[in-house]
Amino acid sequence: MRIDLPEHKILVHEMSLPILWGDMDSLGHINNTVYFRYMEQARVTWIQAISGSVGDEDEGPVIANAFFNFYRPLVFPGEVVLKLFVADPGRTSIDTFVTVERADEPGSPYAAGGATLVWVSNRDGRPVPLPEPIRQIKSSKPALRGPDVPPALPRA
């Protein structure tokens, strides 16, 4: 199953990370679990940048779902560029999306994925309103038309 990124999304964060030798699997490419760590790091870095922390002792984000589409394998050595996008936030949740590119091949995604974040109370696990900096995204930036068109999946 392939889940496409929405056409309208807001670019909120961009960062680079090195591709580590230990990220490869026995087939010589970056293991698929590493892409989820890339996406997590982009989300955490963004949330810290806009709100000062990733939740606190009373509340914070949890993942309701996550997915990735893999277009072609990443290999060591190199550097990845992660672009984090969001869709308009709701009251307690927000959809986040990430594209993964090599720094030496800008605009050519190797993978794209997403995750729904739900802000919850750490006391009872119930949803609570998103922090104000996240809720304000809708009004402070217009949704951008998605320039990142993923490549077609290879045919079997």
N, C-alpha and C positions, 0 to 999 in steps of 0.2 A: 504494500500500500504506500502511496506517495501522498504526502500532505504538502500543498503549496503554501508559500508565504503569501500573505495578503498583498494585494496590489497597492493599497494605501496604508502606509505605515510611517512612523516618525523615527528618524535616525537620532538616537539619544547619546550614543557612546561609541567610541572606536579605540581599539588598543592593539598592541602587538605583543606577541609572545614567541620565544624561541621554540623550535621543534627540537625536542630532546631525544637523544639516542635511546634512552630507556622507554620512550613512548611507543617504540616500534614493537610489532608482534613477530612471530616466527616466520611470517610471510614477507617481512621486510617493509611493511608500511605501518603508518600510525594506526594503532588499535582503535576500534570504533568507540570504546569507552572514553578515550581521551578527548574526543570531540565534545562529549557531555561535560567534561571538566573545563574545556575551553569556554563553553557556553556559560557554565557556572561562574567562572572567573570574570567574564565580561559583566554578568548581572551583578555580582557582588561589588566589583569595582565601581560600577555605575551607581548602585544604591548608596554606597559609602560616599561617593563624590557629591550626590545631591542632598543627602540627609545626614551625613556625619557618622552613620553607623548602619549596620545591617540588622535592624531591629534592636531591641533592648531586652532587659530581663522580663518585661511584661508582654511584649508582642514582637512578631517578626514574620518573615515570609516562609511559606512552605510551597512545595511544588505539587500541583494537582495533576499535571500530566506533562509529558515531554516527548519529543520526537526528533529524528534527524533523517535527512535525505543525503545519501552519499553519492557524489557524482563521479569522482575519480580519487585514487589513493594519494594521500600525502606521504612524502618520504623525507627522511633525514638526509642532509642538513637543510636548514632554512629557518624562516620566520613566518609565522602566520599573522594575518591582520583579521581581527574580529570586529564586525560591525553589528552593534546591538540596536534593534528597532523595537518599538512598542506600538500597539494599537491603542485606541482610546481606552483609558482605564474605566473600570466600573467602580462601584462603591467599595468592594472588598477585594477585587481581583484585577489583574492586568495580564494581557497576553504579551509575551516577549518573544523576539525572534533574533536569530543570529546568522550571519553568513561568515564562512571561513574561506579566506583566500591566502595564497602565498604572497608575501611582500614583493617578490620579484615578478608576480603576475597579477597586478592590480586589475580589479573588475572581472576576474575570472574565478567564480566560486568553485571550491572543491567540495563544499558541503553547505547545507543550510538546515536549520532546525528551529525549534521553538519550545517554549514552556509557559504554562499558565501559573502565575504566582497568586496565591491567596494569602492575605495578611491575616494572621490568627493571634488570638490571646494564648500566651503560654500557660496560663492558669487552667483554662478549660478547653482549649483547642478549638474554640468557636471563632468564626470569622469576625474581624473588626474592620473599621474603615481604614483604607490605605493612608499612609502618611501624606500630609498636605503637599510636599514637593512632588510626589508622584501623581496625586489627583490633579494638580495644576497643569500637567503636561498638555492636556486637552485644550486648555484655553491659551497657553503661552506659545504653542507652536502648531502651525497647520500640518495636517497629515501630508506627507510627501508622496508623490506617485512613485511606485517602486521601480527604481532603475535596475535592480539586480534580478534579472531574469535568469532562473536556473537553466543550465543546459539540459537538453533532452537526455533521459536515461538511456544507456546502451540497450540495444535490442538483443535478446537471447538468440 
